[in-house]
Amino acid sequence: MGSTRMLVSDLDGTFIGDEAAMRSLWRDLETAGIFVAFATGRHLESIQDFYASASIDRRADACVTMLGTEIWLHDGERYVAAGRWSPIISEDWDAGRIERIMAAVPEAEKLPLEWQSPFKLSYFLDELSSDALADLESRLDAEGVAAKVVYSADRFLDILPVRAGKGEATSYLAALVGVAPGDVVTAGDTGNDLDMMRPELGFQSIVVGNATRELREHHAPGVYHARAAFAAGIREGLEHFGWLSPPYDAPV
């Protein structure tokens, strides 16, 4: 791909949120030759809608969609499925069994079909306590179900294959395009971004200034907490890591 550095950013509330800062950041990322990937709960069609609604000609070099259950590479004209990700994450995955278990959780409201996929079961579950979340994980484990449970923004519950998620998908993508873990920076604003901020992955990470409690409380080696929000927070983090220089008109 010709780049030795990769930014993997959540979309809503991170890359999106301040249009002027976003456009400035994207221009400077392109100038610096940094590979840009979006890692989001959105599906690919929704990202295409974002490009159209914002009248953006640029395209991310890759998209990690549906919370790390799909990976797409842009070939210069369109997005194509990357590698053999689906066979990797499908092992031991039993969506039907998980749905039957979740049917016994009456307070869990299944999200519309648009936000479901063969490898992602999504629910609305308001203000789930850490104890209740641990209980759900124990219930799945007791049933012999291998799955990853992701809770974010105090309302969204997603259940994924145990090998999926933003973190594993980012690792796979980086290896696929030949970028070392130490040359990857991830950025996010909610709990579903924690998966790509785990120290064992070897990435550096940016928590933007408008982040939710889950990320504001996440302190680990290589994680930078920006004061600025949205894309300006990404820029602040990339300046901190030495990937971008401050704008000429930035205060000294």
N, C-alpha and C positions, 0 to 999 in steps of 0.2 A: 504493500500500500504506500510505501515511500515515506512513512512517518515513524518516528521512534517514540512519540509521546501520544497518549490517548486520554482525552477527557470523557468520562461517562457521567452524564448528568440526568437526574430526574427532570421531567418536563414541567408539569403544573406546580406552581409555587416555588420553582427553582430556576430553571431556564426561562420560563414564562412568568410574567408578573409585572415587569417594568420594561415596556417595549423599547424605549430609547436605550436602556442599558443592555438589553438583549441584542439589539442590532449592532451596537458598538462592540460588544464582546465577540459576537460571531465574526465580525469583520476582522478583528485582531487575532482570533484563533486561526482564521484562514491565512492571514499574513504570516503567522508564526509556523504554519504547516502542522498544526496539531490535529490529529484524528479526533473527530467529534462523534460520539454516540449518545443517543437518548436511551435511558433505561426507565421505563414507565409502566403503569398499570393499563395504559391505553392499548388499543389494538392498532394495527398498522393503518387501517382506513381513517381512524381518528387523527393520527399524525398527519396524514395527507390532507385532511380537512383543515388542520392548523396551518399548514403551509399555504393553502388556498385562501383562508380567511385573513391571514396576515400579509398576503401578497409577497411571500418570500420565495425567491428564486433558488436560494441555496438549499441543499439537502444534507442532513446528517449523514456521515459516512456509513453509519450502521444504526440500527434500532433494536433494542432489547425490549420486547413488548410483552404485554399480559404478565407483568411481574416476573420476567425471566423465564417464561415458558416458551417463548419464540425469539429467534434471532434472525435479523435481516441485514444483508449487506447491500449497499448501493453500488451498482455496477457502472454508474455514469448516466444511466437512462432510467433505471427502475430498481426496486428492491427485490432481491432474491433470497430465498431461505439459505441460511449459512450452515455449511457442514452437515453433520448428522446429529443435531441436537435432540430432535424428537425421540429417536431410538434410545438415546442415552437416558433421558429422563423418564421414559415410559416403563422402565424396569421396576417391578413391584408396585406399580400405581394401579389402584382400584377405585375409580371415581364412584361407581355405583355403590360400593360398600360404604364409602365416606358419606354419600348422600343419605343412606339409610341411617347412619349414626347421627347425622345432623338433623334428621327429621324428628329426633327425640329431644331437640333443643328448641322448644316452641318460640322462644324470644328471638331466634335467628331468622331473619327475613332474607330470602334469597334475592340477590340482585337480578335485574333484567337479563334476559338471554344474551344481549349484546356484550355483557361483561363476563360471560362464562366461556370456557373453552374446554377442549378435551383434557387439558392438563391444569385447569384453574377453576376452582369452585369458590364463588364469592358471595358473601352474605353481609347484610347490615345488622350490626349488633351493638347497640348503644352502650357506651361506657362500661365495657367489660373489665372487671377487676383483674389484677395479676393472679389472684388466687383462682378465679373462675377460668382464666386462660390456662393456667397450669392444670386445672381439673379436666378441661377439654382435651389437652394434650395427653394426659394420663388415660383418659377414656379411649382415645384413638390407639394409644400404645397397648392398652389391655386387650383391645380387639385385634391386635397384631397388624395394625395398619401403619405402613411406612409413609409418613407425610410430613410436610413442613407447614406449620401454622404461623401466619403473619397477621398481626393486628396493628392497625395504624389509625391515626387521627381520632382515636376514641370512638370509632364507629364502623370501620371496615375490617372484616375478617376474611382472609383468603387462605385457602388450603391448596397446597401445591405438592407435586412430587418431591420427595426428600432430596433429590439431586438437582432440583430446579431452584429458582430464586435469582434475584438480581446479582448476588455475589458470584455464584457458580457460573451464571451466564456471562458475566463480565470476564471471569477467568478464562472461560472457553473462547470468547471472542478475542481477547488479547493474544492468546496462544495461536489462534487461527490467523491473525494478521501480523504476527511476529513482534508484538510489543511486550517487553518484560514487565512483570508486576510492579517493579519499582518505578516504572515510567507510566503508571496509570494513576490518574486522580479521579475520584468519584465525588459527586456532589448531590446533596439532597436536603429535604425539609421535613419528611415525616417518617414514621416508624418502619414503613416498608423499604426505606433506604438503608436501614441499619445493616441489612444483609450484605451490602457491598462496602461496609465500613468495618468489617471484622479484621482485627490486626493480622490474623493468620493468613489472610489473602495477600498481604504484602503491598497493598495500595496505600497511597495517601488520600485523605478525604477532606471535604469541605462541608461544614454545616452552615447553611446560610442563616442570616440574621433573623429571618421570619420563621424559623423552624418551630415545630411543635415540641411539646415537653419531652417526648421520647428522645429526640435528637439533642435538645439543649442539655439533657442530663447525660449524654453519651460522651465520655472523656476517655480517650485511648491514645496510645502512641500513633503519631502520624495524622491525627484528626485536628483540623484547624476550625475554630469557631469564629466565623466572620461577624462583624458588626453590621455590615451592609446587608440589605435584603435582596432576594431574587438574583438576577444575573450580575448585579453589582457585587453581591456577596461572593459569587463564583470568581469574578475578577479579583476581588480582594484576596481570596485564597490562592489563586494562581500567582499573584504578585508575591504573596508570602512564600510560596514554594519556588519562586524564581523562574516561573514559566513565562510570565508576561511582565513587561516594564510598566510602571505607572504612566498614565497619559501625560503629555507635555505640560498640560495646564493643571495637573494635580498639585495640591498644596504640599509644600516641602516640610 
